[in-house]
Amino acid sequence: MVKDKIVPREQLDLSQDLCHFACYLVLSTESFLFQESKRKTPIPSFLADAVRKGPSFKGAIDPFNCVAEELELVEQNLKRSIRSSEKALTEISSHLIYGGGKRIRPMVTLLAFKAFGGKKVEDIVDIATAIELIHTATLLHDDIIDGAEFRRGKESAYKKFGLKATLVTGDFLFIKAFEFAGKFDDTVVQWTADACTRLTEGEMLQGFFNRNTDVTFEDYLEIVRRKTASLFQTGARVGAYLAGANPSVVKKMDQYGLNLGIAFQMIDDVLDIVGHKELLGKPIGMDLRDGNPSLPIILALNARQKAVTEAFECSQPTNAEIREAIEAISQGTAIQQAKTFSKSYAGRAFTLIRKLPPSLGRNGLKTLVQLIVERDF
């Protein structure tokens, strides 16, 4: 039985942050133009499409352009890191890494570093690489857990190469991640290890609530804080720390990353219901199929939507049952509520950095907040 009144107490605390964020968007009047002709590296489709399709706003700084050279170094690191005498490890790693990806987590790390005066590229690129490798490893393991057939618009590694090879490759990427992270001081290594711990805890917690209609909003937030937001949090925190920011600022960036990561996951959940297969690179309704408690599903369960409850509880829902549940969620209030929650957490992230000293890095972090909540893939 679904618990009543799952809307969290935090909702009231978020209203002021949402107001600040809304004002930032409403006051925007100028176009956000990328200087693509000046780029040395191509802009990720995620950012280009988000800007073309999303609302324009005043004083915007292209976050990709802020760290384009550093991101190119991250890409070079990624390519070098997956070389192995065992060709299967390289092939499976390449299948996912070369298959695209938003690179949002290393971007957050690099922007935070620049926002607080970080100058030496070598002081940040390796840990940004480590964070992306950890994320990539978790995707391989996630696809095994979910039995996913597609990832980034093509056949998943699990489907193409099988369970054993994909599992070992995920482990390989975790090890490679700590080859990079191990170059830093004990604090950075510990924060990175802590993020991995929280990731695994979040995965276990999500498994506990798989097809469990008693799941609450608070349960959902705990899953997302650990499983998704932990790498955003670590990237922002480490970036500020390595740039020499004082402890209070490092703590503030930690919370920026946490709230940005929560907002990011909430939009991911929305897109699983109302997104487009071609843009997402996978079919919609995967959370319903797999029994994962996404935000729109939880809100629909709380609204006593029968079709959603039946599809979510069923161990193997049919395509027709999934379509019916998607339609029920889309026609109700769950999608709009979920978007509002996402913007609220984005507003909190924005509030945490809006009073920081002006810099290209800080403005890039502000812009990234909007791009994440306005995206459609």
N, C-alpha and C positions, 0 to 999 in steps of 0.2 A: 504493500500500500504506500502510495506517495505521501510524503510529509507535507503538511500545509505550510504556507508562508515561507517559502524558501528564499525570498528576496532578502539579502543580507543587510545587517545593520550598517555596513560600510556605504550603502547606497546614499544615505544622507550626507556622509562625510565627503562624498565625491562631487556633490553638486557645485561647490565653489570652483573646484578644479575644472569641471566641465564648462562652467561659465567663462573662465579665463581662456580656455581652449577655443570655445565658440567665438569669443570676441576676436581672437587671433585670426580666425577664418573669415568672419563677417567683414572685418575692416579691410580685407584684402581686395585690391582692385587691379593690380598690375599683373601682367602675364608672367608666368614662370617659364623662362626660355632656357633651354640647355644650349651651350655653345658647342654643338656637336662637331663642327668643323675643326675645332681646336683640340679635340681629344686625341690622346695617344693610344688609348685603349677604348674599345667599344663599350657603350653604356649597356648595362643589363636590361633586358626587355622588361623586367619588373618595374624599374624606375621610369623608363621611357614611356611605357604604356600608362603607368599611374599618373604621370604628369599630363600626358595628352588627354586622358579621359577625365581626370579629376579637376576640381575647381582650381583656378589660379589664385595666387595671393601675393600680397605686397611684401617686398623685401626678402623674397625667398632665395635661399642659397642651395644650389644643386649639391646634395650630400655626396653623390658619386664623384663629382668633379673635385671636391675637397680632398679626396683620398684616392684618386684614380691611380696615381703612380704606385702608392702603397698596395692597393688591391691587386695591381698587376704583379707585384712581387709575391703577394700571397698566392696568386695563381701559379706562379713559377715554382714556389715551394710545394704546392699541392702536387704538381706534376712530378717533381723530383721524389717526393716522399713515397709515392706508390710504386716505385721501381723495385722489383724483386726478382731474384733468380728463379722463383717459382712463378711462372707466367700466369697461372690462374689468378693469383692474388692481384697482379697488375691489371689483368683483363677485367676482373669483377669490380675493382676499385675504379678503374677508368669508366666503366659502364655508367656509374652513378655520378662521379665527379665531372666528367665531360658531358654529362647529360643535361647540364644547366644548373640551376640553383640561384637563389636570390643573393647569397653572400651577405645577408643582413647582419649576421652575428659578427663576422670580422669587421664589417663596416662600422658597427656601433663601437667596437674596440678602437679602431683607428680614429674615428671622429672624437671620441672621448680623450684620446691621447693628444690630438691636435687642439682640442678645446682648452686645454690647460698648459699649452706652451711646449708640448713635446716636440723635439727637433730631430733627434737621431732615429732614422727609419729602422735601423737594426735593433733599436730598443723596443719595438712594438710588433713588427711584422711576424716574427716567429710565434708569438703567443696568439696573434690573430689567426695564424695558420692552424695552430693546435686546436683552437675553439671550433674552427670549421671542420677539422678532421673528426673531432668528437661528435659533432652534429651529424656528419656523414655516416659514422659508425652506427649511431643510434637509428638512423633511417634504415640501414640494412637489417638491423635486429628487429625494428618495428615491423618491417615487411614480413619477416618470418612469423612473428607473433600474430599478426593480423591475417596471414595468408594472402597478402596483397598481390594482385596480378599486374598492377601498373604503378609506375613512379615516373614523374617528370615526362609524361607523354609517351612513354614506351614501356615495354615489358619490364617488370621489376627484376632485380638481380635474383631474388628468391625464385621467381617463376622460370627464369632463363637458365640459372646455374644450379639450382637446387638448394636444399636447406643446409647441408653440411658445409658446402663451399662458401655460401653466403655468410653463415655464422662465423666461420674462421676468418673470413675477410673483414668482418666487423671488428673482431678481436685485433687483427693486424692493424687496422686504422687507429684503434685506441692506443696501441703500443706506439705507433708512429706519432700520434698526438703528443705523447709524453716525451718523445725524443726532442720535440720542440719546446715543450713547457719546461723540461728539466734544465734548460739553459738559464733559467731565471732563478731569483732568490727563493728562499723557503716559503715566503709569504705567497708569492704568485703560484708556486707549485701546490701549496695547500688549498688555496682558493679554487684552483682548477680541479683538484681531486675532490673537493667538497661539492663542486658542481656535478661531477660524475656520480657521486653518491646520491645527490638529490634526484638526478635523472632516473637512477634505478629505483629509488623509493617511489617516485611518481609513477613509474611504469607498473610497479607492484600494486600501488593504490588504485590505479585505473583498472587493473585486472580484478581487484576485489569488487569494484562496482560495475563490472561488465554485466550487462543485462539485469542490473539491480535497480528496480524502480523506487527503491528507498533513497537513492542518491539525492543529496541536497546541493544547493548552490555553494555552501561552505565546503562540502566535499569536493566539488568541482574546482573551486579556487585552490584548494590544497594540491590537487593533482597538477593543475596548470603552473602554480608557483614552482613546483619541483621539476616537472617534466619538461616544460617549455621555457619558462622564464629564467631558469637557473643559468643558462648560457648567456642570455641577454644581460642578466645581472652581473655575471662574472666578467663579461667583456667590458661593460661600462666601468666597472669598479677597477679592473686591472689597467685599463687605458688611463684613467685619471691618476692612479697610483704610480705608474711608471713615468708619467709626465711630471711627477713631483708635487701633485696637489696635496693640500693639507688633509689630515684625517677626516675632518668634518665634511669636506667637499667629496672625498672618496666615498663616504657613507651616503651622501646625497646622490652621487652617481650610481651607487649600488641600487638605491630605490628607484632611480630613473629607469634603469635596466629592468628591474622587476616589473614595474607598471607597464613599460613598453612591451615586454614579453607577454604579459597577460592580455593586453589589448590586441596584440598580434594573433594570439591563439583564438580569441573570441571571434575575430574576423575569419580566421580559417574555418571555424565551426559554422559560421553563417554561410560561407561559400560552399561548404559541403552539402548544403540544402538548396541554395538558390544560385550557385555558380554555374559556369559552363564547362562542360567536359573538355572542350578544345583549349580553353585557357588554363584550366587546372591541371591538365595532363593526366587525369584519371576520372572515372565516373563519379557523379554525385551520389549522395546517399550511402557512402562507405561507412560512416559512423553507425547508421542504422543497421546495415548489414553485419558489421562486426560487433555490435552491441556496446560500442564505446559511448560513454555519457558526455556528449557534447552539450554546449550551452543551450542551443535551440531545442534539443531533445528534452533536456531537464525542464525547461520552461513549459514545453508542451505537455510533458507528463504532469506537471503541477496543475495545468489547466484541464486535466482529465480528458485529454484527447484520446479516444479509444483506439483509433487506428495506429497512433504512435505507440501507445502502450503495448499493443499486440505485436507490432513489428519489432519493438525493442526487446521484448521478453522472449521472442521466438528464437530458437537456436539457429534455424536456417530459414529466415523469411524469404518468401518468393519475391521476384521482381515486381509483381503486381502489388504485393503488400508494402514493399518499400516505396513504390510510386504513390500509393494511397497515403502513406504516412508523410511523405514529402509534401504532398498537396495539402494535407491537414495543417502541417506546420506553416507552410507558406501563406495559407489563408487566415491563420490566426495572428496573434500578436507577438509570438515568440521571436520572429526575425527582427522586428523593430526594437523589441526590448533588448535583444542581444547586441544590436548595433549601438544602442544607447549606453549599455554597460561598457562596450569597447571604447566609445568616445569618452566616457567618464574616466577610465583608467588612462587613456591617452592624455586627457586633460591633467591628470595627476602628474604624469611624466613631464608634460609641458611646464607645469607650475614649478617643478623641482629645478628646472634649468633656466627659466625665463629671467631670473635676476642675477645670473652669473655674468661675469665680465664679458663684454662683446668680443666675439672672435668668429672666424669662419667655421671653426669646428663646432662651436656652440650653435651657430645658426643652422649648420648642417644637421645637428641633432634635433633641432626644432622642426625642420622641414621633414625629417624622417618620420616624426610622429604622425604628421598628416598623411604622408604617403602610405603608411602602414594601414591606417584606418579607412582610407579611401580606395584602396586597391580592389580589384575584382578578380584576382587570381593569386 
